[in-house]
Amino acid sequence: MSKAAVFTMKLEPDLRAEFMAAAEASHRPASQVVRELMREFVQRQQAQSDHSAVLHRKVEAARASAQNGQGRSNEAVEADFAARRAGLPDSA
């Protein structure tokens, strides 16, 4: 992997000092740690985006099936579970 870009950022002196000390304690250059943090952030964002896309597809499929008359009304579901609860033994 070529290192062609330079990334400059501003941060608080205390944060920089703590970060540099932590990187040194882990025997890794600070730039390596920053690259790892950036990769992890990008991966988390991609996973979140993927999850959101899957969720969106599921919601759209559910809406389409409801518009096509598939599915059950809330009242029907409530009645079904009320009947199921009525058939359970008392927990007291």
C-alpha contacts under 8 A as a table, 3 or more apart, distances in Angstrom:
res1	aa1	res2	aa2	distance
3	K	6	V	7.98
11	L	15	L	6.86
11	L	16	R	6.68
12	E	15	L	5.31
12	E	16	R	6.29
13	P	16	R	5.09
13	P	17	A	6.13
14	D	17	A	5.12
14	D	18	E	6.16
15	L	18	E	5.19
15	L	19	F	6.00
16	R	19	F	5.08
16	R	20	M	5.99
17	A	20	M	5.20
17	A	21	A	6.13
18	E	21	A	5.14
18	E	22	A	6.12
19	F	22	A	5.07
19	F	23	A	6.07
19	F	30	A	7.71
20	M	23	A	5.11
20	M	24	E	6.09
20	M	30	A	6.28
21	A	24	E	5.10
21	A	25	A	6.05
22	A	25	A	4.99
22	A	26	S	6.28
23	A	26	S	5.15
23	A	27	H	6.36
23	A	28	R	5.54
23	A	29	P	6.23
23	A	30	A	5.45
23	A	33	V	6.90
24	E	27	H	4.92
24	E	28	R	5.96
24	E	29	P	6.84
24	E	30	A	7.55
25	A	28	R	7.76
28	R	32	Q	6.64
28	R	33	V	6.97
29	P	32	Q	5.35
29	P	33	V	6.65
30	A	33	V	5.12
30	A	34	V	6.22
31	S	34	V	5.07
31	S	35	R	6.18
32	Q	35	R	5.12
32	Q	36	E	6.25
33	V	36	E	5.08
33	V	37	L	6.18
34	V	37	L	5.03
34	V	38	M	6.10
35	R	38	M	5.03
35	R	39	R	6.15
36	E	39	R	5.11
36	E	40	E	6.17
37	L	40	E	5.13
37	L	41	F	6.15
38	M	41	F	5.06
38	M	42	V	6.18
39	R	42	V	5.14
39	R	43	Q	6.14
40	E	43	Q	5.09
40	E	44	R	6.14
41	F	44	R	5.14
41	F	45	Q	6.14
42	V	45	Q	5.12
42	V	46	Q	6.13
43	Q	46	Q	5.07
43	Q	47	A	6.11
44	R	47	A	5.08
44	R	48	Q	6.10
45	Q	48	Q	5.07
45	Q	49	S	6.07
46	Q	49	S	4.96
46	Q	50	D	6.02
47	A	50	D	5.00
47	A	51	H	6.08
48	Q	51	H	5.05
48	Q	52	S	6.11
49	S	52	S	5.06
49	S	53	A	6.17
50	D	53	A	5.09
50	D	54	V	6.29
51	H	54	V	5.16
51	H	55	L	6.14
52	S	55	L	5.04
52	S	56	H	6.00
53	A	56	H	5.03
53	A	57	R	6.24
54	V	57	R	5.17
54	V	58	K	6.29
55	L	58	K	5.10
55	L	59	V	6.19
56	H	59	V	5.15
56	H	60	E	6.14
57	R	60	E	5.12
57	R	61	A	6.10
58	K	61	A	5.08
58	K	62	A	6.14
59	V	62	A	5.07
59	V	63	R	6.15
60	E	63	R	5.07
60	E	64	A	6.12
61	A	64	A	5.10
61	A	65	S	6.18
62	A	65	S	5.17
62	A	66	A	6.15
63	R	66	A	5.08
63	R	67	Q	6.15
64	A	67	Q	5.08
64	A	68	N	6.23
65	S	68	N	5.00
65	S	69	G	6.47
65	S	70	Q	5.16
65	S	71	G	6.93
66	A	69	G	5.19
66	A	70	Q	5.15
66	A	71	G	5.91
67	Q	70	Q	7.32
72	R	76	A	6.20
72	R	77	V	6.71
73	S	76	A	5.23
73	S	77	V	6.45
74	N	77	V	5.16
74	N	78	E	6.08
75	E	78	E	5.09
75	E	79	A	6.09
76	A	79	A	5.14
76	A	80	D	6.17
77	V	80	D	5.12
77	V	81	F	6.29
78	E	81	F	5.30
78	E	82	A	6.03
79	A	82	A	5.03
79	A	83	A	6.22
80	D	83	A	5.23
80	D	84	R	6.34
81	F	84	R	4.81
81	F	85	R	6.02
82	A	85	R	5.10
82	A	86	A	6.11
83	A	86	A	5.05
83	A	87	G	6.43
84	R	87	G	5.20
84	R	88	L	6.70
85	R	88	L	5.30
